[in-house]
Amino acid sequence: MMIRSLSTRFAFLNVLFLANLPLPASAQIGLRPRPSVEECAGWEQELAAGIAISAEAAIQALASGWLAACDDGAAALGDAIRASAAEQDTAFLFALALEAAGIRDERVLNVALEVAAERSASRPARAAAILVLVAQAGGTWDFTAVTRSALLTEPLPRERICGSVLYGHTFTTDNGLPSDYRRRIAVVLDAIARQGGHPLLPNLARCSRPVVGRGIPPQVDVSRVTLRNVCETTFLVHNRTPEFLIFSYGMVGSTDHRDLPVDARKRREFITTQEGTVQLSYDGRVIQTASSTDRPCR
């Protein structure tokens, strides 16, 4: 198979991929017909062989092909992302993320979640996996100050607005995702954002977080959050997590629920208007219960 030069391919991509947006399906479909079974098989073999031999060969396979439009493209790209977890070559990793951004599929999502969360994977590979997650959620790669493959090596701002936003991306191939995919992405991004050490991954995760939406609160381990009765109808919540969290509480059997913001590693009391059992919830799930007592308040 004849392979076009990388400079020609990436010049072409630079025109169509302004601001690092995943290449729209409409742009690709308007320029070339969908690939044949034979073409797809050849690209998949070249990618697999390239990964085993050299990153440059794998880049050539990605540059010459259009795997996102192939029936088995999701499996091929997912395998490539997993096989490249230890990779340091940013040109290859960015090309791989770029191609994976054109297909929405649970197999690609699962592997990107796996590599992004894997602490033993290389920093550039984990950063590339985060970019894939951003694309899976329909977001841009339009971050402040850092662009293109530099996103795999140069940290974004630690604070202030820097993040990706939703923009209604059209995929070359859209096989759909499970209903909980945004929450699964949030779990991984929030865990990475809380990590210490080199700022590349925590900052990229923080800046990527808006793609999952404001309706998904911080995904933290709330197993050590406690609720107890202080006296009569006075209750105390102890938020032992490192995050400011907004809980919800209500009486069992009542539809009246109220929000209860509690700072990180702080306690907060609240008083109910009636006696009974209180349920404390977080992110739509009951996490603790406690009942009022006859213990007098002083």
Secondary structure as GFF3:
##gff-version 3
##sequence-region A 1 298
A	DSSP	alpha_helix	6	16	.	.	.	ID=ss1
A	DSSP	three_ten_helix	18	20	.	.	.	ID=ss2
A	DSSP	alpha_helix	25	31	.	.	.	ID=ss3
A	DSSP	alpha_helix	37	53	.	.	.	ID=ss4
A	DSSP	alpha_helix	55	64	.	.	.	ID=ss5
A	DSSP	three_ten_helix	67	69	.	.	.	ID=ss6
A	DSSP	alpha_helix	73	83	.	.	.	ID=ss7
A	DSSP	alpha_helix	90	100	.	.	.	ID=ss8
A	DSSP	beta_strand	103	104	.	.	.	ID=ss9
A	DSSP	alpha_helix	106	117	.	.	.	ID=ss10
A	DSSP	alpha_helix	123	136	.	.	.	ID=ss11
A	DSSP	three_ten_helix	148	152	.	.	.	ID=ss12
A	DSSP	beta_strand	173	174	.	.	.	ID=ss13
A	DSSP	alpha_helix	181	193	.	.	.	ID=ss14
A	DSSP	alpha_helix	200	208	.	.	.	ID=ss15
A	DSSP	three_ten_helix	209	212	.	.	.	ID=ss16
A	DSSP	beta_strand	226	231	.	.	.	ID=ss17
A	DSSP	beta_strand	234	239	.	.	.	ID=ss18
A	DSSP	beta_strand	245	251	.	.	.	ID=ss19
A	DSSP	beta_strand	257	262	.	.	.	ID=ss20
A	DSSP	beta_strand	266	271	.	.	.	ID=ss21
A	DSSP	beta_strand	277	282	.	.	.	ID=ss22
A	DSSP	beta_strand	285	291	.	.	.	ID=ss23
###
